[in-house]
Amino acid sequence: MKSEELRNLQAPLKEKYRENPEEAIITLRAQGQIGEGVTCRVDTGKALVEAGLHPATGGNGLAACSGDMLLEALVACAGVTLKAVATALEIELRGGTISAEGDLDFRGTLGVSKEAPVGFSSIRLNFDLDTDASEEQVATLLRLTERFCVVKQTISNPTNVDVLHNVKS
Protein backbone atom coordinates (compact mmCIF):
# COMPACT_ATOMS: atom_id res chain seq x y z
CA MET A 1 0.00 0.00 0.00
CA LYS A 2 1.20 3.48 -0.82
CA SER A 3 1.18 6.44 1.57
CA GLU A 4 -1.50 8.23 -0.44
CA GLU A 5 -3.76 5.15 -0.39
CA LEU A 6 -3.46 4.89 3.39
CA ARG A 7 -4.17 8.61 3.81
CA ASN A 8 -7.23 8.29 1.55
CA LEU A 9 -8.49 5.37 3.62
CA GLN A 10 -7.95 7.09 6.95
CA ALA A 11 -8.81 10.72 6.10
CA PRO A 12 -12.61 10.31 6.25
CA LEU A 13 -12.29 8.38 9.53
CA LYS A 14 -10.07 11.05 11.07
CA GLU A 15 -12.48 13.78 9.98
CA LYS A 16 -15.48 11.86 11.35
CA TYR A 17 -13.71 11.35 14.70
CA ARG A 18 -12.72 15.04 14.89
CA GLU A 19 -16.32 16.12 14.28
CA ASN A 20 -17.89 13.41 16.45
CA PRO A 21 -15.35 12.14 19.00
CA GLU A 22 -17.90 9.73 20.50
CA GLU A 23 -17.87 7.73 17.24
CA ALA A 24 -14.20 6.91 17.79
CA ILE A 25 -15.03 4.96 20.95
CA ILE A 26 -15.46 1.34 19.92
CA THR A 27 -15.76 -1.64 22.23
CA LEU A 28 -13.71 -4.65 21.17
CA ARG A 29 -14.76 -8.02 22.55
CA ALA A 30 -13.28 -11.44 23.17
CA GLN A 31 -15.06 -14.51 24.43
CA GLY A 32 -14.01 -17.92 25.62
CA GLN A 33 -15.69 -21.13 26.70
CA ILE A 34 -14.51 -23.35 29.54
CA GLY A 35 -12.92 -26.38 27.88
CA GLU A 36 -11.86 -29.87 28.86
CA GLY A 37 -9.36 -30.25 31.70
CA VAL A 38 -7.80 -26.90 32.55
CA THR A 39 -8.44 -25.10 29.27
CA CYS A 40 -10.40 -22.21 27.82
CA ARG A 41 -11.42 -22.11 24.14
CA VAL A 42 -11.08 -18.62 22.67
CA ASP A 43 -12.55 -17.63 19.32
CA THR A 44 -10.05 -15.20 17.79
CA GLY A 45 -12.32 -14.35 14.86
CA LYS A 46 -9.95 -16.20 12.54
CA ALA A 47 -9.44 -19.45 14.43
CA LEU A 48 -10.44 -21.21 17.61
CA VAL A 49 -7.57 -21.32 20.11
CA GLU A 50 -7.51 -23.62 23.09
CA ALA A 51 -5.54 -22.00 25.91
CA GLY A 52 -4.22 -24.00 28.80
CA LEU A 53 -1.57 -24.23 31.45
CA HIS A 54 2.04 -23.53 30.52
CA PRO A 55 4.27 -26.57 31.13
CA ALA A 56 5.96 -24.63 33.97
CA THR A 57 2.59 -24.72 35.79
CA GLY A 58 1.67 -28.33 34.99
CA GLY A 59 0.43 -28.05 31.40
CA ASN A 60 1.30 -30.60 28.75
CA GLY A 61 2.33 -28.00 26.16
CA LEU A 62 -0.47 -28.93 23.74
CA ALA A 63 -2.63 -25.88 24.51
CA ALA A 64 -1.69 -22.27 23.84
CA CYS A 65 -0.31 -20.34 26.80
CA SER A 66 -2.07 -17.04 27.50
CA GLY A 67 1.30 -15.45 28.32
CA ASP A 68 2.54 -16.41 24.87
CA MET A 69 -0.71 -15.07 23.41
CA LEU A 70 -0.10 -11.72 25.13
CA LEU A 71 3.37 -11.51 23.57
CA GLU A 72 1.91 -12.56 20.21
CA ALA A 73 -0.70 -9.79 20.47
CA LEU A 74 2.09 -7.31 21.20
CA VAL A 75 4.09 -8.51 18.18
CA ALA A 76 1.02 -8.40 15.92
CA CYS A 77 0.03 -4.89 17.02
CA ALA A 78 3.60 -3.58 16.80
CA GLY A 79 4.06 -5.11 13.36
CA VAL A 80 0.83 -3.65 11.96
CA THR A 81 1.53 -0.27 13.55
CA LEU A 82 5.11 -0.28 12.24
CA LYS A 83 3.91 -1.02 8.71
CA ALA A 84 1.20 1.68 8.86
CA VAL A 85 3.68 4.28 10.16
CA ALA A 86 6.28 3.28 7.55
CA THR A 87 3.63 3.60 4.85
CA ALA A 88 2.52 7.01 6.12
CA LEU A 89 6.12 8.24 6.29
CA GLU A 90 7.01 6.66 2.95
CA ILE A 91 9.78 4.58 4.50
CA GLU A 92 10.39 1.48 2.42
CA LEU A 93 10.63 -1.74 4.39
CA ARG A 94 11.83 -4.71 2.36
CA GLY A 95 11.03 -6.96 5.28
CA GLY A 96 11.64 -7.44 8.93
CA THR A 97 10.97 -9.45 12.03
CA ILE A 98 9.28 -8.33 15.20
CA SER A 99 9.80 -10.44 18.31
CA ALA A 100 8.86 -10.18 21.95
CA GLU A 101 10.09 -12.05 24.97
CA GLY A 102 9.04 -11.73 28.56
CA ASP A 103 10.30 -12.96 31.91
CA LEU A 104 7.93 -14.76 34.27
CA ASP A 105 8.60 -16.16 37.74
CA PHE A 106 6.09 -19.00 37.94
CA ARG A 107 6.39 -19.09 41.75
CA GLY A 108 3.99 -16.11 41.71
CA THR A 109 1.22 -17.68 39.67
CA LEU A 110 1.55 -21.00 41.53
CA GLY A 111 1.34 -19.27 44.91
CA VAL A 112 4.73 -20.60 45.98
CA SER A 113 6.09 -17.18 46.94
CA LYS A 114 4.22 -14.03 47.88
CA GLU A 115 7.32 -12.03 46.91
CA ALA A 116 7.31 -13.35 43.34
CA PRO A 117 5.12 -11.24 41.04
CA VAL A 118 2.20 -12.75 39.17
CA GLY A 119 2.76 -11.78 35.57
CA PHE A 120 5.64 -10.56 33.46
CA SER A 121 8.38 -8.70 35.30
CA SER A 122 10.00 -7.60 32.05
CA ILE A 123 9.10 -7.62 28.35
CA ARG A 124 11.44 -6.86 25.47
CA LEU A 125 10.11 -5.91 22.03
CA ASN A 126 12.66 -6.19 19.23
CA PHE A 127 12.55 -4.97 15.63
CA ASP A 128 14.96 -6.42 13.05
CA LEU A 129 14.31 -4.34 9.93
CA ASP A 130 15.49 -4.64 6.33
CA THR A 131 15.51 -1.05 5.06
CA ASP A 132 17.73 1.59 3.55
CA ALA A 133 16.13 4.25 5.77
CA SER A 134 18.48 6.59 7.62
CA GLU A 135 19.10 6.23 11.35
CA GLU A 136 16.92 9.29 11.92
CA GLN A 137 14.06 7.82 9.87
CA VAL A 138 14.28 4.50 11.71
CA ALA A 139 14.29 6.32 15.07
CA THR A 140 11.17 8.25 14.06
CA LEU A 141 9.54 5.08 12.76
CA LEU A 142 10.16 3.23 16.03
CA ARG A 143 9.16 6.19 18.21
CA LEU A 144 5.83 6.55 16.40
CA THR A 145 5.26 2.80 16.34
CA GLU A 146 5.71 2.68 20.10
CA ARG A 147 3.45 5.72 20.55
CA PHE A 148 0.57 4.33 18.46
CA CYS A 149 0.77 0.58 19.26
CA VAL A 150 -2.39 -0.11 21.27
CA VAL A 151 -1.11 -3.27 22.96
CA LYS A 152 2.27 -1.74 23.87
CA GLN A 153 0.59 1.34 25.34
CA THR A 154 -1.93 -0.78 27.28
CA ILE A 155 0.83 -2.92 28.78
CA SER A 156 3.01 0.10 29.56
CA ASN A 157 0.17 2.21 30.97
CA PRO A 158 -2.18 -0.38 32.41
CA THR A 159 -5.87 0.32 32.26
CA ASN A 160 -8.32 -0.63 34.95
CA VAL A 161 -9.86 -4.06 34.40
CA ASP A 162 -13.28 -4.47 35.98
CA VAL A 163 -13.95 -8.11 36.85
CA LEU A 164 -17.66 -8.90 36.63
CA HIS A 165 -19.47 -12.19 37.07
CA ASN A 166 -22.79 -13.98 36.72
CA VAL A 167 -23.59 -17.31 38.29
CA LYS A 168 -26.21 -19.69 36.91
CA SER A 169 -27.71 -21.95 39.53
C-alpha angles and dihedrals in degrees: 000000000000125000092248092052091052092047090050091051095047102036096079090046092050091048092048091050092048091052096040110022092179089067090063091064107093126170114224117201139202127184135190137185125219106255138196118303111347099338141114122206112220123193106216093187089250101048142359112253123196110210122198145153119316112241088249087065098042102281123139095228094244095104126064116262115233090219089057089046090054090053090046090052089051092050092047094049093044092048094050092044092048091052093047092049092046089051093049092048092043092238110155115227114190089188143307148178128243118198136175131194129181137191120232129181102208091198086080098055092042092051092239094128129023088202093059112087121239105233137018116334092190137011126191121199114196131191120198104186133188104209143122091221117132121255089254092052092048091049090052091046092053094042092053093042090054091046095051102035104112096202094046091049092047092051093044095044103030118214124216113269114206111207111210130176145190124195123205114207 
